[in-house]
Amino acid sequence: MKIIWDIQKAEKLLHERDISIEAIADMLMRSEFLEILENPKHPDQMMFIVSYKGYTHAVPFMIDAEGRVVLKTVYPSRKHHRHFGGKGHES
């Protein structure tokens, strides 16, 4: 699986939310995600659900024309944290 993302978005996430999209991508490459769900707000996207720094995060993504996984953003999700209860891999 090839994973790509926007470099400026990655810098913004690291600066504003202390979230490393590179660390998330590494987790995904090791299949360390809790679930893959449809993104209800964007029908053209799916979401990885991951446990990162002790909290459940949503990682919206899409597959591009070349078959690469394109990560859009990463954000903490109260809804998914309640559902998964912080289970899973802790990075």
C-alpha positions as CSV (number, residue, x, y, z in Angstrom):
1,M,0.0,0.0,0.0
2,K,1.4,3.4,-1.0
3,I,0.3,6.3,1.3
4,I,0.6,10.0,0.4
5,W,-0.5,13.3,2.0
6,D,-0.1,17.0,1.6
7,I,3.1,18.2,3.2
8,Q,1.6,21.6,4.2
9,K,-1.3,19.8,5.9
10,A,1.1,17.6,7.7
11,E,3.0,20.6,9.1
12,K,-0.2,22.3,10.1
13,L,-1.4,19.2,12.0
14,L,1.9,18.8,13.8
15,H,2.0,22.5,14.8
16,E,-1.7,23.0,15.7
17,R,-2.7,19.6,17.0
18,D,0.6,17.8,17.8
19,I,-0.4,15.0,15.4
20,S,2.2,13.5,13.2
21,I,0.7,12.3,9.9
22,E,3.9,10.4,9.3
23,A,3.4,8.4,12.5
24,I,-0.2,7.8,11.5
25,A,1.0,6.6,8.0
26,D,3.5,4.2,9.7
27,M,0.7,2.8,11.9
28,L,-1.5,2.2,8.8
29,M,1.4,0.5,7.0
30,R,1.6,-1.9,9.9
31,S,-2.2,-2.4,9.8
32,E,-2.5,-0.8,13.2
33,F,-6.0,0.6,12.8
34,L,-9.2,-0.2,14.7
35,E,-11.6,0.0,11.8
36,I,-12.2,1.3,8.3
37,L,-15.5,3.2,7.9
38,E,-17.4,5.1,5.3
39,N,-17.1,8.9,5.7
40,P,-20.7,10.0,6.2
41,K,-20.0,13.6,5.2
42,H,-18.0,12.8,2.1
43,P,-19.3,9.8,0.0
44,D,-16.1,9.7,-2.0
45,Q,-14.0,9.1,1.2
46,M,-13.4,6.4,3.8
47,M,-11.9,6.8,7.3
48,F,-9.3,4.8,9.2
49,I,-10.0,4.8,12.9
50,V,-6.8,4.7,14.9
51,S,-5.7,4.9,18.5
52,Y,-3.0,7.6,18.7
53,K,-1.4,9.0,21.9
54,G,-4.1,7.4,24.0
55,Y,-7.1,8.7,22.1
56,T,-9.2,7.6,19.1
57,H,-8.7,9.6,15.9
58,A,-10.4,9.6,12.5
59,V,-8.2,9.7,9.4
60,P,-10.3,10.5,6.3
61,F,-8.8,9.2,3.1
62,M,-9.5,8.4,-0.6
63,I,-7.9,6.2,-3.2
64,D,-6.5,8.2,-6.2
65,A,-6.4,7.1,-9.8
66,E,-3.0,5.4,-9.3
67,G,-4.3,3.3,-6.3
68,R,-2.5,5.3,-3.7
69,V,-4.1,6.0,-0.3
70,V,-4.4,9.8,0.1
71,L,-4.7,10.9,3.7
72,K,-6.8,14.1,4.0
73,T,-6.4,15.0,7.7
74,V,-6.4,13.5,11.2
75,Y,-8.6,14.6,14.0
76,P,-9.5,13.3,17.5
77,S,-13.0,11.9,17.6
78,R,-15.1,11.8,20.7
79,K,-17.8,9.7,18.9
80,H,-15.3,7.0,17.9
81,H,-13.4,7.2,21.3
82,R,-16.7,6.4,23.1
83,H,-17.3,3.5,20.7
84,F,-13.8,2.0,20.8
85,G,-13.0,3.1,24.4
86,G,-9.4,3.8,23.6
87,K,-8.7,0.2,22.6
88,G,-6.0,-0.8,20.2
89,H,-2.5,0.2,19.5
90,E,-1.0,3.2,21.4
91,S,1.4,5.3,19.4
